[in-house]
Amino acid sequence: MNYRTQALFAILLAALTTGCQDKQQSAKEAAQSAATKQTQIKEIVGVGKVEPENGIVNLASSDAGVVKEVFKIKGEQVKKGEAILKLDDDVAQEKVKLTASQITTQNTQVEMERKAMGELNYKIANKKTLLERTEQLVKSGAETKQYLDDTRTELNVLLNNLEEKKLSVAVMQNKLAELERQLITVKTEANKKTLTAPANGTLLSLSAKAGGALGANETYAEFAAEGPAVVRAEIDELFADKVQTEQEAEIRYVGATTLLTKGRVSYVAAYLKKKSLFAEKTDDKEDRRVREITITLDTDAKLLLNAKVECIIKR
């Protein structure tokens, strides 16, 4: 190998070495740049929907029946215990009337037996007095022993009658107590026919109509309890570990730029799960998982319940 060839080889080797170093440096800088961008994430965007603080509740009837009367309409404000609708309660009310009538009759019989006991006590007191006098007369020879024995027998009969009356009153009182318990039961069953609001709130929907059938445990309305609205959202698993409570959040409608309101993250789930807020079917296949969060709003922005919104969480 001559001098010129050696020189050319040295130049090529130097160029190759420099190129490899440049590539290594570029890869290192790219990795550092990606890491820097990762640590400089300023916002996390999640999709959620507006819900009442205590959620939307499905109201259902514990009994089946025909709707007799509907007192409210969807969208109406209701108070706790206020009647929403009534099922046909004719049979239940008849049971209430019958049981109440039986109680009245039983009370009358108890009073009659007590009155009879009072009369017996009066007779027993007189008979005891007569017995004492007769005993004195027998001792003085003014009355026969047979009359004394007859008086004593009559007193014993009265005492036995009194014990029977006491037993009869006790039985009647037990029967009366049973009827009173039965009245509570039939009234409770009758009250179930009137479906009432579980709390102050709003009827979001009401499907029941007068004359229509309603099955046991069948939902007839959607109800939102009174209180502030919150946003329940889902964060993609890629950013799930970046979300914490007390982080600030901005709320806007999906695809819009107008700010609706602000809030703070008040709840962060402890696990990842399948998307559920906007799944069309319960068996929808979804590769990615999400972390559920709740955002408590700073102000009452009168957001539309169930509205789909974006949550921009500030880091």
Phi, psi and omega in degrees: 000123182277177184297320182293319180296319179298319181295318180295320178297319180295321180294316179298319180297319180294321180294318179296318180297316180296320180297317179296319179295321179295318179297317178298319180295319180296317179297320179295317180294323178295318179295318179296321180295318179295319179296321180296317179296322180298318182280349183257019177296121184264331185223148173234130183252128176234159178250135182212190176219156183276131181222158171296154181304322181262013177081171177264126186254134173274120178272132182225154179269136177283339180245154173268155178170179177264134181290119182272320183204141177245125186261340186235168176234161180296143182088354184275144175282139180228156177259156179302131179084355180285137183291133176259314176204166179229134173274163178302116185241020183301313181295316180297319180292326177296321177297321178297314181297316181297314181295319178297321178294320179296324178294318178299315179297317181294320177299319179297317180295320178298317180296321178295318179294322178294322177296318178297323177297320179298319178295320178295318179299321178296315180295321180296319179298316178295319181293323177295319178297317178297320180297319180296317179295319181296321178300321179291320179293322178297320181296325181272357179083009182273352180215153183277156177292330179297318179296323177296314180296321179296320179295319179295321178297316179299321178295317179297321178297317179296319179295320178295319178298322180295318178297321177296320178295320178299316179296319180297317179296320179298317179296316180296322178294322175297317178296321179296316179297322178296318179294323178294320175295320179297323179296319177300318181295312183290329175293319177299316178296320179293322180294333178295340180285342175258115184266126188241165179287133181285343181195175172293136180174202185233137173277107181285326177211156179209110186264343184289142178227147179302132181091347180275158180271145177229123181278161176297134181064018178273133180289132179241350181199156170251135189229136175245118180292151180299139180149173182290156176273153174230169175246123174257121188230168178235133180251131180302146184301337179297329182244011187299324183280358180267354184261135179222160176293154180077358174290143179285151180216144175250140184245131176211158177293149182301127178084357180257163179249349182286129178285127178272311180191176178238168178192190179225148177291119182252345180211137176228123181297151182271006183207164176266151178212175176289153176300139182222335186299322186235020177290135180285326180228156180290338182257016177302133179274132182215121182288317185275151178248169185223163175245126183275139178226161173235135179245120175274127186278145181288322183229159177278096184271005181055044180289148180287124180299141181074005178291140178277127184225161172259142179243114179262106185267125180273135180260000000 
